[in-house]
Amino acid sequence: MVYSVLGMGLLFVGGVLFVNGLWLLGRGTDEDVTVFNFLTGLITFLIVIWWGFGEGSAGTPFDAAGTMLFSFTYLWISANTYRGVSDQRSFGWYCAFVAVTAVPTGYLVFLGGDLGLALLWWIWAVLWGAFFVLLGLQREEFTDPIGWFTAAVGVVTAVAGYLMAAGYWPWA
């Protein structure tokens, strides 16, 4: 049950990462990404609430905490694009926090026997680290490679989410 719900969330996370990558490459507007980021943040937040506090949920507070990292990311992007915020340094520092948290999370998931999800956590750690460089350190010269990497991670994440939701995740 945890994997099917996680898969549903990751399918949308993958989609929004792909769109956000294209947005970083200049192939979209703030208005384009605001709605998708908000809805993905909301979907993952509802998963967090169910896993963290819901009766009959197979999820754990650890699952909820990891998923909340994503919820906050997309809700924050949505709020910033809606408000037209141009200084993203605070969000960039949040991305550093996510990157640092994702590394040991991947290790704990690996210890639990899910190599695929552990690899995803480590890929996400690199991605959020790249967001920190781009936004927190304001290294705009890396926008294009980070945009392409974001889109590629989106595809990988969406495929993993689809496999989980459909019940075909090999490590479940």
N, C-alpha and C positions, 0 to 999 in steps of 0.2 A: 504493500500500500504506500509506503514512503516513496518508493521509486516512481510509482505512477504519478503521484502528486508533484514530486520534484521534477519529473519529466515535463509535466504540463508547464510548470514555471520556467524551466530551462528552455523550452521551445520558444517562449516569448522573449526570454532574455537573449537567446541567440538572434532572434529577429531584430530586437532593438539594438543589439550590438552591431549587426550588419548595417542597419539604417544609420546609426550614429557614426560608423566608420565612413560611410558615404557622405554624411553631413560634414565630417572633418575634412573630407576631400573637396568640399565646395559644391556637392551635388544635392543640396537641400537647404532649406531655410530653417530658422528657429521655429517658425510656426509648424513646419513639417514634423519636427521631432518632438515638440512639446506633448502632443496628445499620446503618441506611442510610448514615450518615456513615462508619462503619468499613468497610463493604463497598465504597463508592465510593472511599475512600482506598486500600484494598487493590487494587482494580482498576486505578486510575491508577498506583499504585506499581509494579505488575507491568509496566505499559506502560513506565514509566520505566526499570526494570531492563533490559527487552528493548531499548529504544532506546539506552540508555547503554552496555550491555555485551554485547548479544546478537549472535550471528553471524547474518548474513543479514537483519538488520533494515534497513529503509530509513530508519528514524529516525536522528537525529543527537544528539550530546550537548546541543546547543542545544534540540532538541525535548524531550529528557528533562528538562532543567533547568526549562523552562517548565511542563511537566506536573507536576514535583515540587512546584511552588508549590501546586497544587491538592491533591496527595496529602497534603502536610503539613497543609493547612487542614482537610481532612475527618478525618484521623487525630487531629488536635489537638482538634477539636470532639467527636469520639467519646470521646476520653479524658476531656475535661472534663465531658461530660454523664454519663459512666459513674461518674466520681468525685464528681459533685455539686459541682464547683468553681463558686463564685459570683463570684469576682474574676477577670474576664477581661481585665484590663489588659495582661498580657504577650501574650496572643493578639491583642489589639487592636494592639499595636505591631508584631507580626508582619504583621498585615494592612496596616499602613502600608508595610512593606518590600515586600509583594506589589504594592501599588498603585503604588509608585515604580518597581518593576521592570517592571510591565506596560506602562507608557507607552512606553519605548524598544523593548520587545519588539514592540508593535503597529507601531511605525515600521519596524522591521527586517522584519517580516512583510509590511508594505505595500510596501517596496522589493523584496521577493521576488515581488510580483505578486498577492498574495491580499488584496484589499480587504475581503472579508467577514470573514476571520479577523482582520485588523488592527482592524476595527471592534469585533469581539468582545473583543479584548484591551483596547481603550480603554473599552468598557463595563464589563469586569471591573475595570479600574483604578478607575473611579468607584465600583463596588460595594465593592471592598476598602477604598477610601478612606472610604466610608460606614461600614464595619465598624470602621475605626480610630476614627472620630468616636464611634460608639456605645459601643465597648468600651474602646478605649485612652484616650479622653478622658472616658468615662463620661457621655455625654450621652443619658440614657435617654429624654428627651422626644422623641427622633427614632426611637424604636423602631418605631412603626406605619408611618411612611413608608418606613423602611428595610426593614421586613418586606414591604411591598407591592412595593417595588423589587426586592428579592431574589427574590420569587416571579415577577415579570415577567421578570427576567433569566434565571431558571431555564427559563421557557417558551422564550425566544429561544435559549438555549444548547441545549436539548433538540432543538428543530427543526433547528438547525445541525448538531448531532451526528448526528441521524437522516439528514439529507441527505448528510453526509459518508460515513457508514457504508453507505448505500444506493448510493453512487456518483453522486450528483446534485449535488454541491457545484460551483457554477458556476466557481469559481476554481481548481479542482484541475488 
